[in-house]
Structure formats: structure tokens, C-alpha cells
Amino acid sequence: MASAGKAALESFIKMSGSIGKLYKRPFTVCVEGNIGSGKTTFLSHFKKFDNVSVLEEPVELWRDVTGINLLELMYREPSRYAFLFQSYVQLTMLQLHTCKTPAPYKIMERSVYSAMCFIENLKRKNILRDVEVNVLENWYDWCLTNANIKTDLIVYLRTTPEIVYDRMKQRGRKEENAVSLEYLKQVHQIHDDWLYHHQLKPIPSPIITINGDRDLHEMVEEFEKCKNEIFSKTTDDRDESNTMIAVSTNHVLPKIKAASD
């Protein structure tokens, strides 16, 4: 039987047929970073705003695929389940990208784009076979050219692997018991290659990089700066070209220093 979290997420995904104002092209922000980098904390900060739809990573869907915890199987036997899991990740993230929202701003935890970071890591470790990588990359390319997954801003929570390892252990998700510090270092490097060094693959939008090593109160200050940047822009929901419109503002976002390796 589906959990309450899964049922709520499935209901949100199907909401495009609901009565009332829904935005088919909200201003979309993707929050990216390693496991335990502070993404959930960032999303929680924005849940208090009525003009924002916050979409958390659909972990509940991955934990309950017709009663099977696919996330746990992937961590336990990656050579057997990685391809299946990543295929489902791309599907569920695509559903979140394309679903209409009741608010003009949509903030997502991760994205179709960052799903490729984990596929890249599996590729480098030779866990995925060449044919599996080819299928997943073709599926990704199809999403880019055929689906409405346009992203307006990426917030990269750049956090050192040792810190995210400690946070991961503290939160105690049973599926993450098998996740090693070495794995987190690999994921960190790939995110850095993509969003910090701009070497991995094209970046779909402007980026704000936040030092994720900071204490909670310091992080909230940076989240407020992001809020001002996000709310200074919108999109024309009636315009098929989905052109971004800048709203007049005196706010200038300061350059945020990233964490050192």
C-alpha cells in the first residue's frame, strides 16, 4: 500500500487536470548538490511563501514501486539495479518538471539534468554497461529536445564531502547505510565538474553557488538573498515562447563565495 508521502506526490503530479489556476510555465529553480548538502533545508525555507510550489525529490516513489524499495536495492546491489533505478529517476523527475503548479514559482530538489551526474558516476565506476549508458543518455537527450524542462535558475549548494557524510549519518536513512565517504567524494567531484568548473555538460541556466558548509543561521541568510533574486523575475505563462521577464528591482545579488575543496 502506498505511503502518505507517495500518495501526496502522485496527487500533485496528476494535478494538471484540477480545477483552478495552474501555471504551465512557472519560474523554475532547481536546487542541486550532493547527498546531505542542505537541499531539504533550502526547500523548507521556501515552503512558507504562498507564491511558491516546492517539489521535493520523489524519494517516496523510489521507496515504493509496487511495494518494492528500489532505492534500497540500488544501494545494496548497484550492478544489478542501477540501470533500473536511474530509468525510474529520470521518469519521475520528468513528471515533476512538466507538471503544472498552483503558484508562479516552482522550486525543485534536483532535476533531470543532475540525474546525469549520478549516471556519469556509475559510468566512471564501470557499474553500468555501455549499452545501459547509451539508453539512459538517449532518454536524457530526448527529454532535452521534446519535453518542457526549461530551468530558469540553478542553486548549487557546494558542500565538502566530509560534512555531507556527517549529516547523512545523523539523519539516518536506512537506504544510505551503504553510502561511503568515497562515494560522496565522487558525487561531489562530478557536481563540481558540471556546475563549478563547467566541464561536464552544458548548464541550462544561470547558477548561484552557496557555501553549504555554513551553519544553519548563516545558510538562512544566503537563502534570503536567493529569495530576492528569484522573486525579482517571472515568466509569461501565456507566452508559448516562455520568455523570462525581469521585474524592476534595486536588489543586486552579491557574489557568494563557494566552499573550498
Helices and strands as residue ranges (DSSP letters): H 4-13, G 14-17, E 27-33, H 39-46, E 52-55, H 59-63, H 70-76, H 78-98, E 105-109, H 112-124, H 130-146, E 153-158, H 161-171, G 174-178, H 181-191, I 192-196, E 207-211, H 216-231, E 233-235, E 244-246
